[in-house]
Amino acid sequence: MPKILYVSNTANFSKFNRPFMHWCTDNGWQVDYCAPGDENIIDCNKHYVVPIPRSPFSRGIFSCIKQLKIILEKEQYDIIHCHTPMGGVIARLAAKKLYRQKKVKIIYTAHGFHFYKGAPLLNWLLYYPVEKYLLKLTDVLITINKEDYERSIEKFSKRCKVLFMNGVGVNLSRFSKVTKKDNSSIRKELGYSDDDFIITVVAETNKNKNQSFLIRQVPVLMEKIPHLKILFLGKETLPDAHNLVNEMGLQDVCQFLGYRKDVELFTKISNICFSASIREGLPVNIIEAMACGKVCICSTNRGHNSLIQNNFNGLIFNLDDPSEMVDEILKVYSDKTLAKQLADNSYNESKKYDVKDAVEFTARVYNELISINN
């Protein structure tokens, strides 16, 4: 029976791995997970709680490596599939001896390198050499956006196999188009009217997700959009955005709904799905919005640029010009023909990100590595 261990620096990340974990289980594999104990992981045989930090400057790094090394020597996994930057660092360093003895295969899925076009010099000085070294301890590097893939082919392909996958996969049956009648019904159920112009922002509230960029322009938008509602869905890690709404007296327009398990309902009733993120790997929330046939308005970065072709299946704006973002939102509000065009193209483009394709892709990688082991 093949054995696989998933590693990430947050247990919450396991939700992205669930389809792949289910495939493994259905095919008779032992599936274990290693992550901090901030959430129960229900889709694995064993959940090893190791406090993997998010910061490379944490004092606990060496302790985590030691803990995971003991687990790896005990369990003797066939494959380690690591995610998140620090999950990838800890897992590969802990598995170094076993890897060099050819007793384990290692996959690292890069959900967005910290060294990217326009990244601070410090990111390049710190993260690039570390990743370059760790790829000596990697069989397969999976990238999920075009910029990371192109850079990896150029810089890393001599060190390990580099593959491109269209995101981590989206359940297109859960995120799908709704009729006008169903839209109205869902809105009524959630407490919104047909007259409301709804912008949803699905993301953890933090500095990178940059919710305040939109909030500061709400008074300008309210002058043109009388029934504006902006819904923020996601864990409030930092209070800055919420505090800004309170300071500006925008509580009637901006609503913070926290972490929701029914996020697809809010996506389906949206007029616009929005993101002002500073950086992205390949944002699942935007793919989900596309699958619902929604207009996506996003800041320019490698993840958004991989998904959105400006003026074709969405609109892209620069973070150095808030008025550009306002213009794009007002364009969609006032031009129903344009909005429908963008939404239809968005829906059609979403099909390439179906979770079924992602599972088939990953299963092929797993089977190839297992056959090499045997």
C-alpha positions in Angstrom: 0.0 0.0 0.0 1.6 3.3 -1.1 1.9 6.0 1.7 1.8 9.7 1.2 2.3 12.6 3.5 1.0 16.1 2.9 2.8 19.0 4.6 1.7 22.6 5.0 2.1 25.4 7.5 -1.6 25.6 8.2 -4.2 22.9 8.6 -6.7 25.1 6.8 -4.7 24.5 3.7 -5.9 20.9 3.7 -9.1 21.9 2.0 -7.2 22.5 -1.2 -5.7 19.0 -0.9 -8.9 17.2 -0.2 -9.7 16.1 -3.8 -6.2 14.6 -4.1 -6.4 13.0 -0.7 -9.7 11.4 -1.7 -8.1 10.0 -4.9 -5.3 8.5 -2.8 -7.7 6.9 -0.3 -10.0 5.6 -3.1 -7.0 3.9 -4.6 -5.9 2.2 -1.4 -3.2 4.6 -0.2 -2.4 5.6 3.3 -2.9 9.4 3.5 -1.3 11.4 6.4 -1.1 15.1 7.0 1.4 17.2 8.8 0.4 20.7 9.9 -0.1 22.9 13.0 -3.0 21.8 15.1 -5.2 24.9 14.5 -7.9 22.8 12.8 -9.0 19.2 12.7 -8.1 17.4 9.4 -10.8 14.8 8.7 -9.7 13.4 5.4 -6.5 11.6 6.4 -5.5 8.5 8.4 -3.2 10.4 10.7 -2.8 14.1 11.4 0.7 14.9 12.8 0.6 18.2 14.7 3.9 20.0 14.1 3.9 23.8 14.7 5.4 24.7 11.3 5.8 28.5 11.4 4.9 31.0 8.6 8.1 33.1 9.1 11.6 31.9 8.0 12.9 33.9 11.0 11.0 31.8 13.6 13.1 30.2 16.4 11.1 27.0 16.2 12.3 26.0 12.7 14.9 23.5 13.9 12.6 21.9 16.4 10.0 21.4 13.7 12.6 19.8 11.4 13.6 17.4 14.2 10.0 16.5 14.9 9.1 15.8 11.3 12.4 13.9 10.7 11.3 11.4 13.5 7.9 11.0 11.8 9.4 10.4 8.4 11.9 7.8 9.7 9.1 6.0 11.5 6.5 6.0 8.7 8.7 5.6 5.6 6.5 7.4 3.1 6.7 6.8 -0.6 5.8 10.4 -1.4 5.9 13.7 0.5 3.8 16.4 -1.2 4.6 19.7 0.4 2.8 23.0 0.1 3.2 26.6 1.4 6.7 28.1 1.5 7.6 27.1 5.0 5.9 23.7 4.6 8.2 23.1 1.7 11.3 24.2 3.6 10.6 22.1 6.7 9.5 19.0 4.8 12.5 18.9 2.4 15.1 19.6 5.1 13.6 16.9 7.4 13.6 14.4 4.5 17.1 15.2 3.3 18.7 12.0 4.5 15.9 9.7 3.2 15.8 11.6 -0.1 19.5 11.1 -0.7 19.1 7.4 0.2 16.4 7.4 -2.5 13.8 6.1 0.0 11.2 8.9 -0.7 10.0 11.0 -3.6 9.3 14.7 -2.9 6.8 17.0 -4.7 6.6 20.7 -4.0 3.6 22.7 -5.2 4.6 26.4 -5.4 1.4 28.4 -4.9 3.4 31.6 -5.7 7.1 32.2 -5.1 8.0 35.1 -2.9 10.5 36.1 -5.6 8.4 37.5 -8.5 8.5 40.3 -11.0 8.5 43.5 -8.9 9.1 41.8 -5.6 11.3 43.6 -3.0 15.0 42.9 -3.4 15.0 41.3 0.1 12.6 38.6 -1.2 15.1 37.8 -4.0 18.1 37.8 -1.6 16.3 35.5 1.0 13.9 33.2 -0.8 15.5 32.7 -4.2 18.7 31.0 -3.0 16.8 28.9 -0.5 14.4 27.6 -3.1 17.3 27.0 -5.5 19.1 24.9 -2.9 15.9 23.0 -1.9 15.2 21.9 -5.4 18.2 19.6 -5.1 15.9 17.7 -2.6 12.8 17.8 -5.0 11.7 15.4 -7.7 8.8 17.4 -9.0 8.1 21.2 -8.8 4.5 22.0 -9.7 3.8 25.6 -10.6 0.3 27.1 -11.0 0.8 30.4 -12.7 2.6 31.4 -15.9 5.2 33.6 -14.4 6.4 31.1 -11.9 6.4 28.3 -14.5 8.4 30.3 -17.1 11.0 31.3 -14.4 11.2 27.7 -13.1 11.8 26.3 -16.6 14.6 28.9 -17.1 16.3 28.6 -13.7 15.4 25.3 -12.1 14.6 22.7 -14.8 18.1 21.2 -14.5 17.6 20.5 -10.8 14.2 18.8 -10.9 11.2 18.2 -13.1 9.1 21.3 -13.6 5.4 21.0 -14.4 2.5 23.5 -14.9 -0.9 22.8 -13.5 -4.0 25.1 -14.0 -4.5 25.9 -10.3 -5.5 23.5 -7.6 -8.8 22.8 -9.1 -12.3 24.2 -8.5 -15.5 22.2 -7.9 -17.5 23.5 -10.9 -20.7 21.8 -9.7 -20.6 23.8 -6.4 -19.6 27.1 -8.1 -21.9 27.5 -11.1 -24.2 29.9 -12.9 -27.6 30.6 -11.5 -30.7 31.9 -13.3 -32.1 35.3 -12.7 -34.9 33.8 -10.6 -32.5 31.8 -8.4 -30.3 34.9 -8.0 -33.3 36.8 -6.7 -34.3 33.9 -4.4 -30.8 33.6 -2.9 -30.6 37.4 -2.4 -33.8 37.3 -0.5 -32.6 34.4 1.6 -29.4 36.3 2.5 -31.1 39.6 3.2 -30.4 41.5 0.0 -32.7 43.0 -2.7 -32.6 42.8 -6.5 -31.7 46.5 -6.5 -28.5 46.0 -4.5 -25.3 46.2 -6.6 -23.1 43.7 -4.8 -19.3 43.6 -4.8 -17.8 40.6 -3.0 -14.3 40.3 -1.7 -13.5 36.7 -0.7 -10.2 36.7 1.1 -8.5 36.6 4.5 -8.4 40.2 5.8 -4.7 41.1 5.8 -2.2 43.5 4.3 -1.5 41.5 1.2 -5.2 41.1 0.3 -5.4 44.9 0.6 -9.1 45.4 1.3 -8.5 49.0 2.4 -7.7 50.0 -1.2 -11.3 49.5 -2.1 -12.8 50.8 1.1 -11.1 54.2 0.7 -12.9 54.7 -2.6 -16.4 53.7 -1.4 -17.6 57.3 -0.9 -16.8 58.0 -4.6 -18.6 54.8 -5.7 -21.6 55.7 -3.5 -22.2 58.9 -5.5 -22.8 56.8 -8.7 -24.2 53.6 -7.2 -27.1 54.2 -4.9 -27.7 50.7 -3.7 -24.0 49.6 -3.3 -23.2 46.7 -1.0 -19.6 45.5 -0.5 -19.3 42.1 1.2 -16.0 41.0 2.8 -15.9 37.2 3.3 -13.0 35.6 5.1 -11.1 35.3 8.3 -10.3 38.7 9.9 -6.6 38.1 10.6 -6.0 41.9 10.9 -8.5 44.5 12.0 -7.2 47.3 9.8 -9.9 47.1 7.1 -12.8 46.8 9.6 -11.4 49.7 11.6 -11.2 51.8 8.5 -14.9 51.1 7.7 -15.8 52.2 11.2 -13.7 55.4 11.0 -15.3 56.3 7.7 -18.8 55.5 8.8 -19.4 53.0 6.0 -21.0 50.2 8.1 -24.3 50.3 6.0 -22.4 49.6 2.8 -19.4 47.5 3.9 -20.2 44.3 5.7 -17.7 41.9 7.2 -19.2 38.4 7.2 -16.2 36.4 8.4 -15.3 32.9 7.4 -18.3 31.3 5.7 -18.9 27.7 4.5 -21.6 29.0 2.1 -19.3 31.4 0.2 -20.6 30.1 -3.1 -24.0 31.7 -2.4 -22.5 35.1 -2.0 -20.4 34.6 -5.1 -23.5 33.7 -7.1 -25.4 36.9 -6.2 -22.5 39.2 -6.9 -22.4 41.8 -9.7 -18.6 42.0 -9.3 -16.1 39.8 -7.7 -13.1 41.9 -6.6 -9.5 41.6 -5.5 -6.9 44.3 -4.8 -4.2 41.8 -3.7 -0.6 43.0 -3.8 0.5 39.5 -4.8 -1.2 36.2 -5.8 -0.1 32.8 -6.9 -3.3 31.7 -8.6 -6.3 32.8 -6.6 -9.0 30.2 -6.1 -11.6 32.8 -5.2 -11.3 34.4 -8.6 -11.5 31.0 -10.4 -14.6 30.3 -8.3 -16.1 33.6 -9.4 -15.3 32.8 -13.0 -17.1 29.5 -12.7 -20.2 31.3 -11.5 -20.0 33.5 -14.6 -19.2 36.7 -12.7 -17.3 39.8 -13.7 -13.9 39.9 -12.0 -12.1 43.2 -11.4 -8.6 42.6 -10.1 -5.3 44.3 -9.4 -2.5 43.5 -11.7 -0.2 40.8 -10.4 1.1 37.5 -11.7 -1.8 35.4 -10.4 -4.6 37.7 -11.6 -2.8 38.2 -14.9 -2.7 34.4 -15.4 -6.5 34.2 -15.0 -7.8 37.5 -16.4 -7.3 38.9 -19.9 -8.1 42.5 -19.6 -11.4 43.6 -21.3 -12.0 40.0 -22.4 -13.0 37.9 -19.3 -12.5 40.6 -16.7 -10.9 44.0 -15.9 -7.4 44.7 -14.5 -6.3 47.8 -12.7 -3.1 49.2 -11.3 -2.7 49.7 -7.6 -0.9 53.0 -8.1 -4.1 54.6 -9.5 -7.3 54.2 -7.4 -9.3 56.2 -9.9 -8.6 53.5 -12.5 -10.2 50.9 -10.2 -13.2 53.2 -9.7 -13.6 53.7 -13.4 -13.6 49.9 -14.0 -16.3 49.3 -11.4 -18.5 52.1 -12.8 -18.0 50.8 -16.3 -19.5 47.5 -15.3 -22.3 49.2 -13.3 -23.4 51.4 -16.2 -22.7 49.1 -19.3 -24.9 46.0 -19.0 -23.8 44.7 -22.4 -20.1 44.9 -21.5 -20.9 43.2 -18.1 -22.6 40.3 -19.8 -19.8 39.9 -22.3 -17.2 39.8 -19.6 -19.3 37.4 -17.5 -19.9 35.0 -20.4 -16.2 34.9 -21.3 -15.3 34.5 -17.6 -17.5 31.4 -17.3 -16.1 29.8 -20.5 -12.5 30.4 -19.3 -13.2 28.8 -15.9 -13.7 25.3 -17.4 -9.9 24.7 -17.7 -9.6 24.9 -13.9 -12.0 22.0 -13.1 -10.9 20.0 -10.1 -11.4 16.8 -12.1 -8.6 17.8 -14.4 -6.4 18.8 -11.5 -6.9 15.4 -9.8 -6.1 13.5 -13.1 -3.0 15.6 -13.5 -1.8 15.0 -9.9 -2.7 11.3 -10.1 -0.4 10.9 -13.1 2.4 12.5 -11.2 1.9 10.2 -8.2 1.7 7.1 -10.3 4.9 8.0 -12.2 6.8 8.5 -8.9 5.5 5.3 -7.4 6.5 3.3 -10.5 10.0 4.7 -10.3 10.2 3.7 -6.6 9.1 0.1 -7.6 
